[in-house]
Each structure stands twice: as C-alpha cells, then as structure tokens.
Amino acid sequence: MKRYLIPIVLAAAFAGCKQQSAQPVGVLTEPTSASTNTPGREYPMINPDLTVEFQVQAPEAREVAVDICSKVYPMQREGDGPWTVTTDALEPGFHYYFLVVDGMRLSDPSSQLFFGCGLDASAIEIPEAGADFYLEKDVPRGEVRMQRYWSPSMNAWRTCYVYVPAEYDANPGKRYPVLYLQHGGGEDQTGWSRQGKADIILDNLLAARKAVPMLIVMDYGQAGDFAHILLEELIPMIDKTYRTQPDAAHRAMAGLSFGGGQSWSIGLKHPEVFSSIGVFSSGMFGGVGTGAYAPFSVESQLPELLADPAAFNKAHPVFYLSCGEGDPRIGHTRAAAEALKAAGATVQFKAWPGAHEWQPWRKSLHEFCQLIFR
Amino acid sequence: MKRYLIPIVLAAAFAGCKQQSAQPVGVLTEPTSASTNTPGREYPMINPDLTVEFQVQAPEAREVAVDICSKVYPMQREGDGPWTVTTDALEPGFHYYFLVVDGMRLSDPSSQLFFGCGLDASAIEIPEAGADFYLEKDVPRGEVRMQRYWSPSMNAWRTCYVYVPAEYDANPGKRYPVLYLQHGGGEDQTGWSRQGKADIILDNLLAARKAVPMLIVMDYGQAGDFAHILLEELIPMIDKTYRTQPDAAHRAMAGLSFGGGQSWSIGLKHPEVFSSIGVFSSGMFGGVGTGAYAPFSVESQLPELLADPAAFNKAHPVFYLSCGEGDPRIGHTRAAAEALKAAGATVQFKAWPGAHEWQPWRKSLHEFCQLIFR
C-alpha cells in the first residue's frame, strides 16, 4: 500500500511500441501504443502532444476515415500502403471511435471493444497528466463478480456486475452498504467497470481509507420496466446473496447520462429504498433534446423538497449533481443545482473538465464514493 | 431445481425477431434472430434448417462477403438495399465469423463480439437439437469473478476469471478443489465463460449432483513464461485468496487446442502440482503444422509412463483426451490415445461431432468435470 507502481504499470500497459522510462503519471515522452489497443497492435499510437496516429490496412477500399470525438478525419495512403491519419490533440480520457470504410461505420480490429453506442465499439484511452486515481496500483484488489439472476418480469436470465471489496471474504461477519450504479444510453452493465474503471477507483480509495467499504451493483438498465426490475428483483436478490446492510441508509444510487435520469426517477423518488443520490451528466434538466423532465422546475419535478426541505435533506445525506464543462448539458445542470439550492436542498454540484464522456464520470464516481455512507 | 426453463429462456434470447412458442430444446420452428446478435439486431437470422441469413448495410461498398466456417459467401443487394446472403446449413455450436468489406476483414456491428482469432470477433450461436447442458436453467447460479493480481514476472497486473459455485459463500468453512482451464490460441481468459459457457455447464452439473463442487480458474496463457506465471504466481495467489484444497490431488488442469498443449506440457509434467489432466483438440500429437511435440511418441513425450505405468496412473486419476471428428487433429489424437493405452496409461479418449470449434470443447468440459475430484 505504500509502494506506487504507476510508472511501471503504465510502461507495461503501453509496451506495444517501446519501453518507456519512469516518468510522471500520464505524461508521454514518445509515441506510445494506446492501452486500449488489441494486444500486439501498434496503432493507434498516441503522441506526446496527445494527437493520435491511426493506421488501417484496407487495400481495396476507396475511402477510409476515423470518426472520433465528433469529428471525421479522412485517411490517406501512399500506393498500396496502409491508410493513415493523425488527429488533432484529443482530450484526456476515454473516447469511443469508429472507422468509416466506404461509407460503412465499423469497429477497428486494432482496438479492444467496449459496449457503447449500442454495440461493441472501438475506443482509445488518452492518459491525463497527473490523474492516477483510476490507474492500477499496488493495493489490495477487490473483484467484479458476474452475478446471474432470474428476472420474472423479463422472463429471462440477467447478468449484473457486482464490485466486492478486497476485505469482503476475510470478514464473514461484516455487512456492507451498497451503491447501485447505472450506465449511460447505449452502454450496459459492463460500462462502469470496463470504461469507467469503477473497481480500480474503489480499490484505490479504500486502500487510502478515503471511502467506506461498499459493494457496487451495476446492472443493465435499458430493458423492460427497470424500476420494477431494480426494486422488486435485483435488490432482493442482492440482499439475499451478499452480506448487505439492507436499508435505505445504506443504499445509494448513482448513474451517468441516461442512468443519471434513472437515479432521479427511481432512486430519488424512493427514499424508503435509497438515501444518497448521484446524477452525473444527465440530460433531464434540459438542453439536449431531453424527455419528459425538461424544462426542469423544482415545483414540477421535486415538490417533496418544497414541502419539507429539512425532511428531504435528512432523507438524502448526499445529493450530488455533476457535468462536464464541455457537455451541452452543463448550463441546465448548473441552473438546476442553483434552483434546488434556492429551494433548500443541500445539493452538491461539480463541473469537471471534459465533454459528455467517461473522464468526468470517473471523477464524479471518485468524489461521490468519498461522500456516501459516512 | 425442478423446473426447467429452457424453452422460455430460448424464446427470450431469440426474441429479437418473433416470439416463439414452447418447443423442444434447440429446435427452431421459424426464422429466429441469433442469441449472439447485438441486442435489438434482427440479423443474422437462423432458419429452421440451420442456414443463416446475413444482412449488412454498406451503401457505398463495392463488395461485401461473410467469412464463416472456412467458407466465404459473397453478398448481393438490390438497388440501394442491404447486402444479403443465406449460407449453407451450419453445424450446431459457436462459430466465429467476419465480414469482408471491399477486401477488409471486419467484425459485424450486428454481432456481440468475443475475443478469438486474436481480436474481438463476431460469432454466431447455432442451437443444437437436444443439447441443453450449456443452457441457462432454473438452478442455483455460481459467479465468475474477475480477479486481478500482480505478476512480478510480467511486471503487470493481470486479470484471471474464477468460477465460484453457488454454494461457496454459504459454506465459509469448506475448501474446494480447483480446475485450471486454458483457452485456445488467439483467445483469452474470457473464452471459457463467454464462448464456452463453463459457468453454466458447472451450475447445471452441480444442481444435478453430477460433479464435485469446484473452482475453475481461467487465465490468459499466451503471455510471457506461462508455466512460471501459473506455477509461481497464479496458483499461490488463488490458494491465498480462495478457500482451496491446495494439493495436487485437488488440482486439475485442462485446456483446448493451444491450452491443451499447455495442459500436457505444464500440467502433466508437474504431478507434484496437478493430478487429473484434460487435453481437448490439441495439435501437439501431429497433423496440423504442429510444434515441438510432433510426431508424437510415448518414448519421447512421456517416458515417465513407460518407466512406471502404475505410478503414472495413480498420479493422474483422470487422463482425458478428446477431439472433434471433423477436426484435422482427430487422427493423430486417436492414434496418440491408442499408443498411450498400449503403454499402460488409463487414458480416456472421446471423439465428438464437430470441427475445431467450441461445441466439442463444451462437451469435453462437461464430461471431464464429471470425472475429476472423485
């Protein structure tokens, strides 16, 4: 727990190209294969200025492009060589991308794939200078358990992911609080651990004694009547299968984007089940073609707060909103936080650098988990 | 444990197209979306005769084809419509496939992806009439735990998968035997649970009391000195982290193809560490451009058997070879089994229908796990 292995681990992760010498976390000194590449693939290659060079073998294609961070970069080639392009400098963090080959949008065989955008999508991890809270360190490691359970309402088996802290098996008499953590639209139960690195974030927090040991349950939220699944099927299964503290005081809910809306519409609306609530980068406050909740008003969306602010605040010891500063949702989220404060809520609001992407969500989880279950 | 939900579960899994009525396991009565499709995608669609219709949207492509089961099927289109093709009848089981778009071999956005062939690859699951041992049933469900550990020799964090039976947490005083189970070339530690359905197979066996409750450890075997990783890093970590029976009598090793060779070269060669050994569809006996072991001879590859057959058989209570009848490795594997028997080994050999694919490997695991730790 004292020895930090980050430089070594980074060097190993990026070893597809060349070995790197020890250096500050997240700072590249030479072109480096992305940690998200398929094992053994050299490209995409990240340059020290965070531009990225892509290479694609497509000898018979007429047009190839890379579609990343809302920009399409046409690729070039010389003779029969590979198609190549170097992007602008990219924001640190995790970005989905696609190849466009003769008009067809496809995943890149050179990238590991992550379920997002409704399918297994290519992505690239751009290191952030100084950010080590989601990197693997020499600390006790919890597990993510793939927990299958039968859903009567869906008439199907489901698989949720359950983060279990390293100490769990060694404390058979101890019970734990539970955070229910939801993915965004087009993602699934794998998102928070694979893209979000939730388990690594918690391992690091727990080793530093910055969070209360907790379970984190991640399930697929875009199927059927998810409120019913969550309240009537998932939570009872978790409380039966794991050593939980099965009451609202020890149950929190958070989510990103679509899942942030669910944290509000299910979590905040069931104070008998959940106490602390996190809403990360949700479109529910307006501004991006949102649904039923926009335009946001405390009167229409949270009359229980106006009725009794003290009771509301007592029921929700942590009420946390966040958004990326480059996310079109930022203005409405900030305004909603102000309106909630004006109505008497002890809401916490945080704006992070970045767009509607995983880097603000990782940071939101990192902060939220330090606040809850205290 | 009495109610079998297979017809219902199959109907749910294949619900992308149409609802199906209850019917015999693995028998389709109408065109049905594959269970391996990306959620919500209608195609590929399996017909009752096990031909498969593929559809691809690639408006600007000049040539599109499907490459599946060693055959390339050129796709056709009418006007600006989707590219389509219907394959020959496919063998039941799990088949990797690729799209070939203007000469570029790509994964299909309509398919969930599975790490195989060295990258995240498309695949299709063709049901087998009457085969339900790898289908989800209404039985107690174990977990697959993603267990991270530090590898000094690799100077990196690794993630192995650990199957833990449903009863494990409820029996804190009980210790368990461990099967170390290796994937094939171009696959990784996710293969046996995702493609192989190892956890479902064990859940079903344990519910029927046809196997001894055991842990199954699945790690990535194509990195560094895997014998060293397995013997000096992985096994000590597992014995420290889980309630194992940490001796050779309660440790088995098995693997498919490349991993079958490792079961021989590491497992069988370390009787002080492992007892029972399974070698599924390995090329090590010759016949398919094999490596150091071919041509196989007991004299050169297993002199310890010739030296003392009784001691060898006592050290390896189960010594199991298997191969698909349509696999080019079948002849040499059968001959090796005969030679081993002639040399006094109590080897068990099984030929399954099918090629060098997952269906024979699922069946091999299903049989092997019923034999070991008795």
Chai-1 contact restraints between the chains, C-beta under 6 A:
chainA,res_idxA,chainB,res_idxB,connection_type,confidence,min_distance_angstrom,max_distance_angstrom,comment,restraint_id
A,I8,B,N155,contact,1.0,0.0,6.0,A-B,restraint_1
A,A12,B,N155,contact,1.0,0.0,6.0,A-B,restraint_2
A,A12,B,A156,contact,1.0,0.0,6.0,A-B,restraint_3
A,T38,B,L119,contact,1.0,0.0,6.0,A-B,restraint_4
A,A58,B,M104,contact,1.0,0.0,6.0,A-B,restraint_5
A,P59,B,G103,contact,1.0,0.0,6.0,A-B,restraint_6
A,E60,B,D102,contact,1.0,0.0,6.0,A-B,restraint_7
A,E60,B,G103,contact,1.0,0.0,6.0,A-B,restraint_8
A,A61,B,D102,contact,1.0,0.0,6.0,A-B,restraint_9
A,A61,B,M104,contact,1.0,0.0,6.0,A-B,restraint_10
A,V101,B,V101,contact,1.0,0.0,6.0,A-B,restraint_11
A,V101,B,M104,contact,1.0,0.0,6.0,A-B,restraint_12
A,D102,B,E60,contact,1.0,0.0,6.0,A-B,restraint_13
A,D102,B,A61,contact,1.0,0.0,6.0,A-B,restraint_14
A,D102,B,D102,contact,1.0,0.0,6.0,A-B,restraint_15
A,G103,B,P59,contact,1.0,0.0,6.0,A-B,restraint_16
A,G103,B,E60,contact,1.0,0.0,6.0,A-B,restraint_17
A,M104,B,A58,contact,1.0,0.0,6.0,A-B,restraint_18
A,M104,B,A61,contact,1.0,0.0,6.0,A-B,restraint_19
A,M104,B,V101,contact,1.0,0.0,6.0,A-B,restraint_20
A,L106,B,L106,contact,1.0,0.0,6.0,A-B,restraint_21
A,S107,B,S107,contact,1.0,0.0,6.0,A-B,restraint_22
A,P109,B,L119,contact,1.0,0.0,6.0,A-B,restraint_23
A,L113,B,L113,contact,1.0,0.0,6.0,A-B,restraint_24
A,L113,B,D120,contact,1.0,0.0,6.0,A-B,restraint_25
A,L119,B,T38,contact,1.0,0.0,6.0,A-B,restraint_26
A,L119,B,P109,contact,1.0,0.0,6.0,A-B,restraint_27
A,D120,B,L113,contact,1.0,0.0,6.0,A-B,restraint_28
A,E136,B,W157,contact,1.0,0.0,6.0,A-B,restraint_29
A,R141,B,R148,contact,1.0,0.0,6.0,A-B,restraint_30
A,E143,B,R145,contact,1.0,0.0,6.0,A-B,restraint_31
A,E143,B,Q147,contact,1.0,0.0,6.0,A-B,restraint_32
A,V144,B,M146,contact,1.0,0.0,6.0,A-B,restraint_33
A,R145,B,E143,contact,1.0,0.0,6.0,A-B,restraint_34
A,R145,B,R145,contact,1.0,0.0,6.0,A-B,restraint_35
A,M146,B,V144,contact,1.0,0.0,6.0,A-B,restraint_36
A,Q147,B,E143,contact,1.0,0.0,6.0,A-B,restraint_37
A,R148,B,R141,contact,1.0,0.0,6.0,A-B,restraint_38
A,N155,B,I8,contact,1.0,0.0,6.0,A-B,restraint_39
A,N155,B,A12,contact,1.0,0.0,6.0,A-B,restraint_40
A,A156,B,A12,contact,1.0,0.0,6.0,A-B,restraint_41
A,W157,B,E136,contact,1.0,0.0,6.0,A-B,restraint_42
A,P172,B,P172,contact,1.0,0.0,6.0,A-B,restraint_43
